Amino acid sequence: MTNDAANSTCTGDKYAIIDVMVRAVDGGVRNTAVRDEETPLLGSPLSRPQKKSWKQRLQHDVSCSWSDAVLLACYVVTGLLDSSSIQVWGTFVSMQTGNTVYVGLGLASLATSTPGPRLYKSALSIASFCLGSFLFARFHRLVSPRRRWVLCASFTIQALLTSAAALIVTLQPPGPNTDSLAWNVLVPITLMAFQSCGQAVASRALKQNALISLVLTSVYCDLFSDKELFALDNVARNQRAAAPTLLLVGVIAGGLFAQSSVGIAGALWIAAGLKLCMVIAWFLWRSEEETEEN
């Protein structure tokens, strides 16, 4: 009886162990089935990169890649402003080389006669340009020269100053006399010369030193002295060829505006609109991080 009882006990223990194992396996299968039912058919969804807010976007440095496209558009603005201003006001607002020549000729005339108003307007344009260069350059160095919000703010200031000058000449059109020293001539000259240096400073910040959009003499020299002038793939050559072409387009448009009933106001409003488009372009421009990821 003792052996039978022992065998019965062992058999019962075996069945108990087997029952526990079956239950454990059954529970695991059920849990696995539940997990399988909850799992998406295509697997776990890919984690999407979170969209950055516009405030975070403004804190990034813009990429220099293709930034020459915006700077080349500045040549059109320069042509618009200088061609119309020289016809209506008798002075340049961007090309300070020409104004320096006018100042020199005015000073030379002191020996024989009284200098004309062009001396004072050209000197005012140079002084405004120098002050603008001083302030715009320090503004770009405030945080980072290529910080998105810095570029957007810089071109917004340029657009606002151009709009202010356009508003003045719209409400108080200049007379036919280019020798006038009236306030509605001197104030727009000051505003336009001050803002025109902003695009030149931006070219330095974007490491596009050849595209300052204010002079062409060095561009012509670099273009025709390039040893790879006739190469099929030459980005620098293409930039230098586009610069005078785009400036010429702006000059023709500005001259047509100045001679039309719209007058210089039309050229200034177009220039202000182009500057505003550049603000939008800088806001949408790829950052350095996005360029490196691609």
C-alpha positions in Angstrom: 0.0 0.0 0.0 2.9 2.3 0.8 4.4 1.9 -2.7 1.1 2.3 -4.4 0.5 5.6 -2.4 3.9 6.8 -3.3 3.4 6.0 -7.0 0.0 7.7 -6.9 1.5 10.8 -5.4 4.3 11.0 -8.0 1.8 10.5 -10.8 -0.3 13.3 -9.3 2.7 15.6 -9.1 3.6 14.9 -12.7 0.1 15.7 -13.9 0.1 18.9 -11.8 3.4 20.0 -13.3 2.2 19.2 -16.8 -1.0 21.2 -16.1 0.9 24.2 -15.0 3.2 24.0 -18.1 0.1 23.8 -20.4 -1.5 26.8 -18.7 1.7 28.8 -19.1 2.1 27.9 -22.7 -1.6 28.6 -23.4 -1.3 32.0 -21.7 1.8 32.9 -23.7 0.1 32.0 -26.9 -2.9 34.1 -26.0 -0.7 37.1 -25.1 1.2 36.7 -28.4 -2.1 36.6 -30.3 -3.3 39.7 -28.6 0.0 41.5 -29.4 -0.3 40.3 -33.0 -3.8 41.6 -33.3 -2.7 45.0 -31.9 0.3 45.2 -34.2 -0.2 47.1 -37.5 -0.2 45.0 -40.6 2.7 47.1 -42.0 4.7 47.0 -38.9 5.4 49.9 -36.5 4.8 53.3 -38.2 7.9 55.3 -39.0 8.6 58.1 -36.7 8.1 61.3 -38.6 10.4 64.2 -37.9 8.6 66.9 -35.9 7.9 70.1 -37.8 9.9 73.0 -36.4 8.0 76.1 -35.4 8.7 79.3 -37.3 10.6 80.7 -34.3 12.9 77.7 -34.2 13.4 78.0 -38.0 14.5 81.6 -37.7 17.3 80.5 -35.3 19.1 78.4 -37.9 21.9 79.5 -40.3 20.8 79.5 -43.9 22.7 77.3 -46.4 25.1 79.1 -48.9 24.0 76.6 -51.5 22.3 78.4 -54.4 22.3 81.6 -52.4 23.8 83.4 -55.4 20.3 83.2 -57.0 19.0 85.9 -54.5 22.2 88.0 -54.8 21.9 87.9 -58.6 18.4 89.2 -58.3 19.9 92.2 -56.4 21.6 93.3 -59.6 18.1 93.9 -61.1 17.3 96.1 -58.1 20.6 98.0 -58.5 19.9 98.6 -62.2 16.3 99.8 -61.4 17.4 102.3 -58.8 20.5 103.7 -60.3 19.1 104.2 -63.8 16.0 106.0 -62.6 17.8 108.0 -59.9 20.5 109.3 -62.3 17.8 110.5 -64.7 15.5 112.1 -62.2 17.9 113.2 -59.3 21.2 113.4 -61.2 23.0 111.1 -58.8 23.5 107.4 -58.1 22.1 105.7 -55.0 24.1 102.4 -55.3 27.1 102.9 -57.5 29.3 105.0 -55.3 32.2 105.0 -57.8 30.2 107.3 -60.0 29.3 109.5 -57.1 32.9 109.8 -56.1 33.7 111.0 -59.6 30.9 113.6 -59.3 32.2 114.8 -56.0 35.7 115.1 -57.4 34.5 117.1 -60.4 32.5 119.3 -58.1 35.5 120.0 -55.9 37.6 120.7 -59.0 35.1 123.3 -60.2 35.7 125.3 -57.0 38.8 126.8 -58.7 36.8 128.4 -61.5 33.1 128.5 -60.5 30.5 127.6 -57.9 29.9 123.8 -57.8 26.5 122.5 -58.8 23.9 120.7 -56.7 25.2 117.3 -57.9 28.2 117.7 -55.7 26.0 117.8 -52.6 23.6 115.1 -53.6 26.5 112.7 -54.5 28.3 113.5 -51.2 25.0 112.8 -49.4 24.6 109.5 -51.2 28.2 108.4 -50.3 27.8 109.4 -46.7 24.4 107.5 -46.4 25.9 104.5 -48.0 28.9 104.5 -45.6 26.7 104.8 -42.6 24.5 102.0 -43.8 27.5 99.7 -44.4 28.7 100.4 -40.9 25.3 99.6 -39.3 24.3 96.7 -41.5 27.7 94.9 -41.0 27.5 95.2 -37.3 23.9 94.0 -37.3 24.9 90.8 -39.3 27.7 90.2 -36.7 25.3 90.6 -33.8 24.5 86.9 -33.6 25.6 85.1 -36.8 26.0 86.6 -40.3 24.0 83.9 -41.9 21.3 83.5 -39.2 17.9 83.3 -40.9 16.2 86.0 -38.8 19.2 88.3 -39.4 18.9 88.0 -43.2 15.1 88.4 -43.1 15.3 91.4 -40.9 18.1 93.0 -43.0 16.0 92.7 -46.3 12.9 93.7 -44.5 14.6 97.0 -43.5 15.7 97.4 -47.1 12.2 96.9 -48.3 10.7 99.3 -45.8 13.2 102.1 -46.6 12.6 101.6 -50.3 8.9 101.7 -49.7 9.3 104.9 -47.7 11.2 106.5 -50.5 8.6 105.3 -53.0 5.8 106.8 -50.9 7.5 110.2 -50.7 8.0 110.5 -54.5 4.5 109.2 -55.1 2.9 111.8 -52.8 5.5 114.6 -53.7 6.8 113.8 -57.2 10.1 115.5 -58.0 10.1 118.3 -60.5 11.8 118.2 -64.0 14.8 120.0 -62.7 17.5 117.5 -61.7 19.5 120.2 -59.8 16.8 120.5 -57.2 17.8 120.2 -53.5 14.3 119.9 -52.2 13.5 117.6 -49.3 11.5 115.2 -51.5 14.8 114.7 -53.4 17.4 114.6 -50.6 15.4 112.3 -48.3 14.7 109.6 -50.9 18.4 109.7 -51.9 19.4 109.2 -48.3 17.0 106.3 -47.8 18.0 104.5 -51.0 21.7 104.9 -50.6 21.4 103.7 -46.9 19.5 100.5 -47.8 21.5 99.7 -51.0 24.6 98.6 -49.0 22.5 95.9 -47.2 22.6 93.6 -50.2 26.4 94.0 -50.5 26.8 93.2 -46.8 24.6 90.1 -47.3 26.9 88.9 -50.1 29.8 89.0 -47.7 27.9 87.1 -45.0 26.9 84.4 -47.5 30.6 84.1 -48.7 29.7 85.3 -52.2 32.3 88.1 -52.3 32.2 88.4 -56.1 28.4 89.2 -56.1 28.2 92.5 -54.2 25.7 93.7 -56.8 27.1 97.3 -56.8 30.0 97.3 -59.2 30.8 95.6 -62.5 34.4 96.5 -63.2 35.8 93.7 -61.1 33.2 91.3 -62.5 34.2 92.0 -66.1 37.9 91.6 -65.2 37.3 88.3 -63.4 35.0 87.0 -66.2 37.3 87.6 -69.1 40.5 86.7 -67.2 39.1 83.3 -66.2 41.3 80.5 -67.6 38.2 78.3 -67.9 36.1 80.9 -69.6 34.9 78.5 -72.3 34.5 75.4 -70.1 31.1 73.8 -70.1 30.9 73.5 -66.3 32.0 76.7 -64.7 29.7 78.1 -62.0 31.8 81.2 -61.3 31.8 82.1 -65.0 28.1 81.7 -65.1 27.6 84.0 -62.1 29.9 86.7 -63.6 28.1 86.5 -66.9 24.7 86.7 -65.3 25.5 89.7 -63.1 25.9 92.4 -65.8 23.1 90.9 -67.8 20.7 91.2 -64.9 21.9 94.7 -64.1 21.3 95.7 -67.7 17.8 94.4 -67.5 17.2 96.5 -64.4 18.8 99.6 -66.0 16.5 99.3 -69.1 13.4 98.9 -66.9 14.4 101.8 -64.6 15.0 104.0 -67.6 11.6 103.2 -69.1 9.9 103.9 -65.7 11.7 107.3 -65.4 10.6 108.4 -68.8 7.0 107.2 -68.4 4.1 108.8 -66.6 4.7 106.5 -63.7 8.1 108.1 -63.1 10.7 107.0 -60.6 8.0 106.0 -58.1 7.2 103.0 -60.3 10.8 101.9 -60.2 11.0 102.3 -56.4 7.8 100.3 -55.8 9.0 97.5 -58.0 12.3 97.5 -56.1 10.5 97.4 -52.8 8.4 94.4 -54.1 11.5 92.5 -55.1 13.1 93.1 -51.7 10.0 91.7 -50.1 10.2 88.6 -52.3 13.8 88.2 -51.0 12.6 88.3 -47.4 10.2 85.4 -48.2 13.0 83.5 -50.0 15.3 83.7 -47.0 12.6 82.5 -44.7 11.9 79.5 -46.9 15.6 78.8 -47.7 17.2 75.6 -46.6 19.2 75.6 -43.4 22.7 74.2 -43.1 21.3 71.2 -41.2 18.8 70.4 -43.9 21.5 70.6 -46.6 23.8 68.3 -44.6 21.0 65.7 -44.1 20.3 65.5 -47.8 
